[in-house]
Amino acid sequence: MLFNPKFGVVGMFSFPFQLYVEGLGAVVEFLGYVLMPFTFVLDANLTVLYVALMVLGLTYATFLSVGSVVLEELTYRRYPSLRDLSTLLMYAILENFGYRQLLLFFRFQGVLRFLTGFRHWEKVVHLGAEGYSQEGELVS
């Protein structure tokens, strides 16, 4: 499908863009979080640049999250009360501090698994509220 004209716009533009953004973007962002603090150890005098890029990145991500909530509310008006909307806006802001980095770790892990050839599904036992599996067995 990648760069195959038979698939039209999806094969020529959309799929390569998604591969680039989702695949390479996860690697670059993760390595930025991991490797940039080593510049402090090496005394590379990039402290101001590091802080500026972190603030800019988190501000941009927060702007996108809050902007999407506001646009959705302006178009569909799905939240009946101001409290619902303010709660959603609060979560749109908070998701960029911790949750975003956790998802980035999972995306990076997925890229590594793909590149190393790991293509197996893992069995996950789902537990109910009282500690029972879906098959009715007590799991301790």
C-alpha positions as CSV (number, residue, x, y, z in Angstrom):
1,M,0.0,0.0,0.0
2,L,2.9,2.4,0.7
3,F,3.5,4.6,-2.3
4,N,1.4,2.4,-4.5
5,P,-0.6,4.4,-7.0
6,K,-3.2,1.7,-7.2
7,F,-4.5,2.8,-3.7
8,G,-4.8,6.4,-4.9
9,V,-4.5,9.3,-2.4
10,V,-4.5,6.9,0.6
11,G,-1.5,4.9,-0.7
12,M,0.4,7.9,-2.0
13,F,-0.2,10.5,0.8
14,S,-2.3,9.4,3.7
15,F,-0.6,6.1,4.6
16,P,3.0,7.5,4.3
17,F,2.0,10.5,6.4
18,Q,0.5,8.3,9.1
19,L,3.6,6.0,9.0
20,Y,5.9,9.0,9.3
21,V,3.9,10.9,12.1
22,E,2.9,7.9,14.2
23,G,6.0,5.7,13.7
24,L,8.9,8.2,13.5
25,G,7.2,10.8,15.6
26,A,7.0,8.4,18.6
27,V,10.7,7.5,18.3
28,V,11.8,11.1,18.0
29,E,9.7,12.4,20.9
30,F,10.7,9.5,23.1
31,L,14.4,9.9,22.4
32,G,14.0,13.7,23.1
33,Y,12.6,13.0,26.5
34,V,15.3,10.4,27.3
35,L,18.4,11.9,25.7
36,M,17.9,15.6,26.3
37,P,18.7,15.4,30.1
38,F,22.1,13.9,29.2
39,T,23.0,17.4,27.8
40,F,23.0,18.6,31.4
41,V,25.5,15.9,32.3
42,L,27.7,16.8,29.3
43,D,27.4,20.5,30.2
44,A,26.3,21.3,26.7
45,N,24.7,24.6,27.8
46,L,21.4,23.7,26.3
47,T,19.3,24.2,29.4
48,V,17.5,27.2,28.1
49,L,16.7,25.5,24.8
50,Y,15.6,22.3,26.6
51,V,13.2,24.2,28.9
52,A,11.9,26.4,26.0
53,L,11.2,23.3,23.8
54,M,9.5,21.5,26.7
55,V,7.3,24.5,27.5
56,L,6.5,25.0,23.8
57,G,5.7,21.4,23.2
58,L,3.4,21.1,26.3
59,T,1.7,24.4,25.5
60,Y,1.1,23.4,21.9
61,A,-0.3,20.0,22.9
62,T,-2.5,21.6,25.6
63,F,-3.7,24.2,23.0
64,L,-4.7,21.4,20.6
65,S,-6.5,19.4,23.3
66,V,-8.5,22.4,24.6
67,G,-9.1,23.7,21.1
68,S,-10.6,20.4,20.0
69,V,-13.0,20.4,23.1
70,V,-14.0,24.0,22.4
71,L,-14.6,23.3,18.7
72,E,-16.6,20.2,19.5
73,E,-18.7,22.1,22.0
74,L,-19.3,25.0,19.5
75,T,-20.5,22.6,16.8
76,Y,-22.4,19.9,18.6
77,R,-23.2,21.2,22.1
78,R,-23.1,17.8,23.7
79,Y,-22.4,18.9,27.3
80,P,-25.6,20.1,29.0
81,S,-24.0,21.8,31.9
82,L,-21.1,24.2,32.4
83,R,-19.7,21.8,35.0
84,D,-19.5,19.0,32.4
85,L,-17.6,21.3,30.0
86,S,-15.3,22.6,32.6
87,T,-14.5,19.1,33.8
88,L,-13.7,18.0,30.2
89,L,-11.5,21.1,29.7
90,M,-9.6,20.3,33.0
91,Y,-8.9,16.8,31.7
92,A,-7.8,18.2,28.3
93,I,-5.2,20.3,30.2
94,L,-4.1,17.5,32.6
95,E,-3.7,14.8,29.9
96,N,-0.5,16.5,28.8
97,F,1.3,16.0,32.1
98,G,1.9,12.3,32.7
99,Y,-0.7,10.6,30.6
100,R,0.7,11.8,27.3
101,Q,4.2,10.6,28.3
102,L,2.7,7.2,29.3
103,L,1.0,6.8,25.9
104,L,4.3,7.9,24.2
105,F,6.1,5.1,26.0
106,F,3.5,2.6,24.8
107,R,3.7,3.9,21.2
108,F,7.5,3.7,21.3
109,Q,7.3,0.2,22.7
110,G,5.0,-0.7,19.8
111,V,7.4,0.7,17.2
112,L,10.2,-1.3,18.7
113,R,8.2,-4.5,18.8
114,F,7.2,-3.9,15.1
115,L,10.8,-3.3,14.1
116,T,12.1,-6.4,16.0
117,G,9.4,-8.7,14.4
118,F,7.3,-9.3,17.5
119,R,3.8,-9.9,16.1
120,H,2.0,-12.0,18.8
121,W,-1.1,-11.1,20.8
122,E,-0.7,-11.6,24.5
123,K,-3.6,-13.2,26.4
124,V,-5.0,-10.8,29.0
125,V,-7.3,-12.1,31.8
126,H,-10.0,-9.6,32.4
127,L,-11.2,-9.3,36.0
128,G,-14.7,-8.3,37.2
129,A,-15.4,-6.0,40.1
130,E,-15.1,-8.8,42.7
131,G,-12.0,-10.5,41.3
132,Y,-13.6,-13.0,39.0
133,S,-12.5,-13.7,35.5
134,Q,-15.0,-13.6,32.6
135,E,-15.1,-17.4,32.8
136,G,-16.4,-17.2,36.4
137,E,-13.1,-18.4,38.1
138,L,-12.0,-16.6,41.2
139,V,-8.6,-14.9,40.6
140,S,-6.5,-13.9,43.6
